[in-house]
Structure formats: C-alpha cells, structure tokens
Amino acid sequence: MRRLILALLLAATTLTHAQVSTIAPTLVPTPPMGWNSWNHFADKVTEQDVKDAADALVSSGMRDAGYIYVNIDDTWEGKRDANGVLHTNSKFPDMKALGDYIHARGLKFGIYSSPGTMTCARFAASYGFEQKDADLYASWGVDYLKYDLCSFEVLMAAGQIDHPNDPEYANNMMKDAYAKMRRALDKTGRPIVLSLCQYGRDDVWKWGASVGGNLWRTTGDIFDNYDRMAKIGFGQAGLAPYAGPGHWNDPDMLEVGNGHMSHDEYLTHMSLWAILAAPLLAGNDLSKMTPDTKSILMNKAVIAVDQDPLGKQGDRLKQDGDLETWTKPLTGGAIAVGLFNRGKTDAPMTLKLADIHISSPTKITDLWTNKPVAPKDGQITATVPTHGVLLLRIEP
Ligand code: GLA
C-alpha cells in the first residue's frame, strides 16, 4: 500500500512538472546565442557597456551570424520599494529604455536574478517576489532570464535540517523554486527564455526541462584559462541524451577573446561548445575585438554545427590518453568530428571513417581552414597542435 501511495505521489509530481509550462518548449529550438556581461565586465558592468555591446553585435556582424541575446548579468539590482517593486541601481537608470535600445537593433534582452533573497553578488533577488519581478521584467521587454541559485542554497540547507527524514526535501525546494518562476514568467504572457543556473546540482539535466527550463548550467563557473575550460568542456561526456530543441545543457559562457588562452585553445573552446550544442554566449568586450577573436566567434560553418536544426548534442567517441575524438550528428546524415589534443606537445591523430560509419564520404571539410580534406586508406591523419583541434564536417 505504501508503495502504491509513493508511486502515485511520484506520478503526480512528474505530472505537475510536465504541466509547468506550455510556452517553454516552444522557445530556443536551437541553442541560444548572444552576449552576457559577466565574464568580462562582472560587477563593473554599466548601461553604457550594454549599449556598446548591442552596437558591436550589429557592427561586427555577430547579430547576423546568430548572436541575438544581450544579457545583463548580476549587479544591476537596486532596492525594493514599499510595494515590493524592485528598482535598478544607479548604473542602470532606465531599464525600459535600455530594452528598447536593444530591441531597436533587432536584438533580444536578457536579465538576471536568483530564487533566493540575494543574488551571488549579494544584490536583491526574487524570493517571495517572483510574480512582481516577472511582471517587471515583462514591462521592460525582457526576453530571457538567467535564474541563479546562490543564496537559495542557504534556504535549502535550512529546509533539509527541518526535514532530516526526507533526503530529497532540499532538492524539491529547488525544483519548486524554478517551476514557480517559470509559471510567473508565463503568466506575464511574454515568451521568456528561462536559464537555470545551479551548477548542475542533483543532475539538473534529468529534470531541468520538466520545471520549464530552456537551458541549465551543468557545472560551476568557467574562467578564461585552458585548464578550467577543458575540465568543463570535456567533462560534458555522457550528457548528450538530455539536450534537444527547447532545452539545452549549458557548460557556461564563452571566454573567447578575453585574452588568457592561446589561439589554438580558443579554437578548442569554440569547437567543443559547437559539438556540445552549447548556448553560445560571448563573454568578451565586443567593442574591442581583434580580427582573430572575430574570426573565431563568427566562423559560420562552426556556428552551423552548434545550431544544426537536428538539435542533437555531440559526445565523446574515443579517448586515448590526452587525445579525444568527439562527434555530433547533423542534419542529412552528416557528422561533425573534433579531434582534440589535450596534451602538452603536438600529436598525430587518426580518424577511421569506419568508426563513424561513413565509409565513402562525398565531402570532408576542415571547418577552421575551410579546406577540403582527403582521406587515405579509409582514414584521416593529421598533426593536431598542443591544446588544439582539427574540426571536420563529413558528408555521407
Ligand atoms: C554565479 C554564476 C555566474 C555569474 C555570477 C554573478 O557565480 O555562476 O555565471 O552569474 O554568479 O554573481
């Protein structure tokens, strides 16, 4: 009997979550692309920086390459008034006008909050004011919300102490908090992408879509160095089954152009994120891009791998020490293949075409040089530079 009750309860929980949103599944059919203020500007970001980013998305050609979200991360928040309405701080004097500025350039507007009482940078967050905040965002024309767990973890810890016999209590609090904001966003009538940021807690990829998330961070924060980027990126192996149109794994934002990785390391970053069907949110100062940064962020063929309409995330095919082969299925039976060298010296790498089940490809292209590649004896061999990649598109 107890089992039956438990099974019914579980079914009811799943059902509630499945019904959280009818809007969410229709958003972001391919991984969202755009810019976010955090990686470069962090808590220093101002309204002018955001306007400059919007202008640069247009003038650089990034908007037309697909980067359309302009996302303000933490530290825009001011104080709540007596009616519970949140105000901006002095860095952001007029959010509605800023939203209009962004929309006037054919871009979309993203904002940031937390389900806790405070954001990660200790600014006011949405706990207890979810609907008020959602309504406020909608009135500003917000199209995307990054909802960052942070101080909600304190509430979860307290909840777990109060419910020691229910090991899932804290995790259910977290799921409910995300579902609550999804419902609040939907109630505004404005389609708003919901980005879950809770660093992968409780295998978020297994339930993120059921609470109406459109993307969910699978890890802690990225930094602009190869070791951290590689740890996160290559650590995504096995998560492919959980991503698809409308709901994506998010290994965190791009560091390309922030200056602390080599050219080959940034090629690895961009190639791996494309194979992972990861959201492509540039995290650099777009108003000061070198030609090299632009060419990495705006390589159309690489973006097409990320944005392929099939919406399948890639995964690791093979690992031989520091040498890893990753593949991503693409529309029409094509396959993107990344041969990654994580080692400290250049190394020869080989791809056997039999391993990807395309024995006689009609076309093989090196996506970073845009040159054709000819197989020999059913395989492709190349020297891959240290921390670098050979990224191929193979047509059946
Ligand atoms: C957390 C998030 C980051 C960023 C900061 C802002 O660390 O993971 O991406 O949003 O908070 O405070």
Boltz pocket constraint, residues with backbone or C-beta under 6 A from the ligand:
constraints:
  - pocket:
      binder: B
      contacts: [[A, 38], [A, 73], [A, 74], [A, 119], [A, 120], [A, 121], [A, 148], [A, 197], [A, 220], [A, 221]]
      max_distance: 6.0
